[in-house]
Amino acid sequence: MAYLTDIDKVSQLVAKEHQNITEDTIKEAEQALELLNASYEKTDKEKFAQQIATDKQVLVERQKEAERIADEKNKLANQKLIALTFDDGPNPTTTPQLLKTLSAAKVPATFFALGKEAQQYPDIIKEESDLGNEVASHTWDHKDLVTLSPAQQKQEIESANQLINKITGKNVTLFRPPYGSYNNSVLCQTDLTAVNWSVDTNDWRYHTSAPVVQNVATYAHDGAIILMHDIHQWSVDAVPQIIQNLKAQGYTFVTVSTLLDIRNGGAKAQQVYFGR
């Protein structure tokens, strides 16, 4: 019957619009919906209209979010930006302390977490993300990737990435190779973006906070990615002074993804970034 053909056409267009919500697909679905005028088509028409109305609201919210992000980028474009990054966690003792410091100072950071630690402490990973920080893969258990086979490289990177994204409910596409060690094979095993650093605090060498604070003070610069570890108590203890010093110098703290968006036009897959 003709009306069944009409309903099927509208159904396909609404489904197409729902999969790709744009002003054009919504308009196309609405125009087709107008053709359903018979009384026996009323129920179907109401159902399709409700779906389109819901998707219109989704589109509005997406547009608002895109505008918010664009406004944020514009505000940050001419500021001195810096990204704090923390590797090898989470640690059940030191990481929660660090999160309290960052939250109190309203400073976002990027955590490059190990998959095996994320598996053991998923609640900390979730808290990191929920507080506005970025959480990304530092591989599963910190093997030097260039010493592994391609299949092993992929497993190390992707297994941690997938677990962390599942815990946070986000799709972070960054990873940090252990020891900063990578080659072309490592980059080609994944569509993720490799991130190293431009300021190494060498915090693992010390047992007090003072040299960690001093290394940041000496080498910090606009666009820098600072390497620290949230598994060392002295490193976590150094963070309040580091934040205070950098704020006094006019720095704005951002996640690595935000830094790359502002300064590099976004992170590119199979590339490696160091910060400027």
C-alpha positions as CSV (number, residue, x, y, z in Angstrom):
1,M,0.0,0.0,0.0
2,A,1.2,3.5,-0.8
3,Y,1.0,4.8,2.7
4,L,3.4,2.0,3.9
5,T,5.9,3.1,1.2
6,D,5.6,6.7,2.5
7,I,6.1,5.7,6.1
8,D,9.1,3.6,5.1
9,K,10.6,6.6,3.3
10,V,10.2,8.8,6.3
11,S,11.5,6.2,8.6
12,Q,14.7,5.9,6.5
13,L,15.2,9.7,6.4
14,V,14.6,10.0,10.2
15,A,17.1,7.2,10.8
16,K,19.6,8.9,8.5
17,E,19.1,12.2,10.3
18,H,19.5,10.5,13.7
19,Q,22.8,9.0,12.6
20,N,24.1,12.3,11.3
21,I,22.3,15.2,13.0
22,T,22.8,18.4,11.0
23,E,20.5,21.2,9.9
24,D,20.2,19.7,6.4
25,T,19.3,16.2,7.5
26,I,16.7,17.5,9.9
27,K,15.2,19.7,7.2
28,E,15.0,16.7,4.8
29,A,13.3,14.5,7.4
30,E,10.8,17.2,8.3
31,Q,9.9,17.8,4.7
32,A,9.2,14.1,4.2
33,L,7.2,14.0,7.4
34,E,4.9,16.7,6.1
35,L,3.7,14.3,3.4
36,L,2.1,12.0,6.1
37,N,-1.3,13.5,6.4
38,A,-3.7,10.6,6.4
39,S,-5.4,9.8,9.7
40,Y,-4.1,6.3,9.8
41,E,-0.6,7.8,9.6
42,K,-1.0,10.0,12.7
43,T,0.7,7.6,15.2
44,D,3.7,7.2,12.9
45,K,3.9,10.9,12.2
46,E,3.9,11.7,16.0
47,K,6.6,9.2,16.6
48,F,8.8,10.5,13.9
49,A,8.2,14.1,14.9
50,Q,9.2,13.3,18.5
51,Q,12.5,11.8,17.3
52,I,13.2,14.8,15.1
53,A,12.4,17.2,18.0
54,T,14.8,15.3,20.3
55,D,17.5,15.4,17.7
56,K,17.0,19.1,17.1
57,Q,17.7,19.6,20.8
58,V,20.8,17.5,20.5
59,L,22.0,19.7,17.6
60,V,21.4,22.9,19.7
61,E,23.4,21.5,22.6
62,R,26.2,20.5,20.2
63,Q,26.3,24.0,18.7
64,K,26.3,25.6,22.2
65,E,29.3,23.4,23.2
66,A,31.1,24.2,19.9
67,E,30.6,27.9,20.6
68,R,31.8,27.5,24.2
69,I,35.0,25.7,23.0
70,A,35.6,28.3,20.4
71,D,35.2,31.1,22.9
72,E,37.6,29.3,25.3
73,K,40.2,29.0,22.5
74,N,39.9,32.7,21.7
75,K,40.4,33.6,25.3
76,L,43.5,31.4,25.5
77,A,45.0,32.3,22.2
78,N,47.1,35.2,23.5
79,Q,47.9,33.8,26.9
80,K,51.0,32.2,28.3
81,L,50.1,28.5,28.4
82,I,51.7,25.6,30.2
83,A,50.7,22.0,30.8
84,L,51.5,19.9,33.9
85,T,51.7,16.2,33.2
86,F,52.1,13.3,35.7
87,D,53.3,9.8,34.8
88,D,53.2,6.3,36.2
89,G,50.1,6.6,38.5
90,P,47.7,6.4,40.0
91,N,49.2,5.9,43.4
92,P,46.7,5.4,46.2
93,T,48.6,7.6,48.6
94,T,50.0,10.4,46.6
95,T,47.6,10.9,43.7
96,P,44.6,11.8,45.9
97,Q,46.8,14.4,47.6
98,L,47.7,15.9,44.2
99,L,44.1,15.9,43.1
100,K,43.2,18.0,46.2
101,T,46.0,20.5,45.4
102,L,45.0,20.8,41.7
103,S,41.3,21.2,42.5
104,A,41.9,23.8,45.2
105,A,44.1,25.8,42.8
106,K,41.6,25.3,39.9
107,V,44.5,23.9,37.8
108,P,43.8,21.1,35.3
109,A,46.6,18.6,34.5
110,T,47.1,15.6,32.2
111,F,47.7,12.2,33.8
112,F,49.5,9.6,31.7
113,A,48.5,6.5,33.7
114,L,49.7,3.0,33.5
115,G,47.1,0.4,32.5
116,K,48.0,-2.0,35.3
117,E,47.6,0.8,37.9
118,A,44.3,2.0,36.4
119,Q,43.0,-1.5,36.6
120,Q,43.9,-1.6,40.3
121,Y,42.7,1.9,41.2
122,P,39.8,2.7,38.8
123,D,38.1,5.0,41.3
124,I,41.2,7.3,41.3
125,I,41.3,7.4,37.5
126,K,37.6,8.3,37.5
127,E,38.2,11.1,40.0
128,E,41.0,12.5,38.0
129,S,38.8,12.8,35.0
130,D,35.7,14.0,36.9
131,L,37.7,16.9,38.4
132,G,38.4,18.2,34.9
133,N,41.8,16.6,34.3
134,E,42.8,14.7,31.2
135,V,43.7,11.0,31.6
136,A,45.6,9.2,28.9
137,S,47.7,6.0,28.3
138,H,51.3,5.6,29.5
139,T,51.1,2.0,28.2
140,W,50.1,-1.0,30.2
141,D,53.2,-1.6,32.3
142,H,56.0,0.8,31.2
143,K,58.0,-1.3,28.8
144,D,60.4,0.4,26.4
145,L,58.3,0.2,23.3
146,V,61.1,0.2,20.8
147,T,62.3,-3.2,22.2
148,L,59.0,-4.9,21.5
149,S,57.5,-6.4,18.4
150,P,54.9,-4.4,16.5
151,A,52.1,-6.5,17.9
152,Q,53.4,-6.1,21.5
153,Q,53.7,-2.3,20.9
154,K,50.1,-2.1,19.9
155,Q,49.0,-4.2,22.8
156,E,50.9,-2.1,25.3
157,I,49.4,1.2,24.1
158,E,45.9,0.2,23.1
159,S,45.1,-2.0,26.2
160,A,45.8,0.9,28.6
161,N,44.0,3.4,26.3
162,Q,40.9,1.3,26.1
163,L,40.7,0.6,29.8
164,I,41.2,4.3,30.8
165,N,38.7,5.6,28.3
166,K,36.2,3.0,29.6
167,I,36.7,4.1,33.2
168,T,36.4,7.8,32.4
169,G,33.7,7.6,29.7
170,K,35.9,9.8,27.5
171,N,37.8,9.3,24.3
172,V,41.2,10.6,24.9
173,T,43.5,10.0,22.0
174,L,46.9,10.7,23.5
175,F,49.6,8.4,24.9
176,R,53.0,8.9,26.3
177,P,55.7,6.3,25.4
178,P,57.7,5.2,28.5
179,Y,61.1,6.9,28.7
180,G,60.0,9.1,25.8
181,S,61.2,6.2,23.6
182,Y,59.6,5.7,20.2
183,N,60.3,5.0,16.6
184,N,58.2,4.9,13.4
185,S,56.9,1.4,14.2
186,V,55.6,2.6,17.6
187,L,53.8,5.6,16.0
188,C,52.3,3.4,13.2
189,Q,50.7,0.8,15.6
190,T,47.9,3.1,16.7
191,D,45.9,6.1,15.6
192,L,46.7,7.8,18.9
193,T,49.0,10.8,19.3
194,A,52.3,10.5,21.1
195,V,53.2,13.2,23.7
196,N,56.6,13.6,25.3
197,W,57.7,16.8,27.1
198,S,59.8,20.0,26.8
199,V,60.6,20.4,30.5
200,D,61.9,17.4,32.4
201,T,61.9,18.0,36.2
202,N,64.0,14.9,36.7
203,D,61.9,14.5,39.9
204,W,62.7,10.7,40.1
205,R,66.3,11.6,40.8
206,Y,65.5,13.5,44.1
207,H,64.0,12.9,47.5
208,T,63.1,16.5,48.3
209,S,60.8,19.0,46.6
210,A,63.3,22.0,46.3
211,P,65.1,20.8,43.1
212,V,61.8,19.9,41.4
213,V,60.5,23.4,42.1
214,Q,63.8,24.9,40.9
215,N,63.9,22.9,37.6
216,V,60.4,24.1,36.7
217,A,61.3,27.7,37.6
218,T,64.5,27.4,35.4
219,Y,63.1,25.8,32.3
220,A,59.4,26.8,32.2
221,H,58.3,28.6,29.0
222,D,55.2,29.5,27.1
223,G,53.8,26.3,25.5
224,A,55.8,24.0,27.7
225,I,54.8,20.4,28.6
226,I,56.2,19.7,32.0
227,L,57.1,16.1,33.1
228,M,56.5,15.0,36.6
229,H,55.4,11.8,38.4
230,D,52.5,11.6,40.8
231,I,54.0,8.5,42.5
232,H,56.7,10.4,44.4
233,Q,55.7,12.2,47.6
234,W,58.3,14.9,47.1
235,S,57.0,15.6,43.6
236,V,53.4,16.0,44.8
237,D,54.7,18.2,47.7
238,A,56.4,20.5,45.1
239,V,53.2,21.2,43.1
240,P,51.7,23.9,45.3
241,Q,54.9,26.0,45.0
242,I,55.2,25.3,41.3
243,I,51.6,26.5,40.7
244,Q,52.1,29.6,42.8
245,N,55.3,30.5,41.0
246,L,53.9,30.0,37.5
247,K,50.7,31.8,38.2
248,A,52.8,34.7,39.5
249,Q,54.5,34.7,36.1
250,G,51.2,35.0,34.3
251,Y,50.9,31.4,33.1
252,T,47.5,29.7,32.4
253,F,47.4,26.0,33.1
254,V,45.8,23.8,30.4
255,T,45.6,20.1,29.6
256,V,47.9,18.8,26.8
257,S,44.9,18.4,24.4
258,T,43.9,22.1,25.0
259,L,47.5,23.2,24.5
260,L,47.8,21.3,21.2
261,D,44.4,22.6,20.0
262,I,45.5,26.2,20.6
263,R,49.2,26.0,19.5
264,N,49.1,23.2,16.9
265,G,45.6,23.2,15.5
266,G,44.9,20.0,17.3
267,A,46.7,16.7,17.9
268,K,47.4,14.7,14.8
269,A,47.3,10.9,14.8
270,Q,50.6,9.0,14.6
271,Q,52.6,12.1,15.4
272,V,54.7,13.0,18.4
273,Y,54.6,16.3,20.3
274,F,57.1,17.8,22.8
275,G,55.7,21.2,23.6
276,R,57.6,24.3,22.5
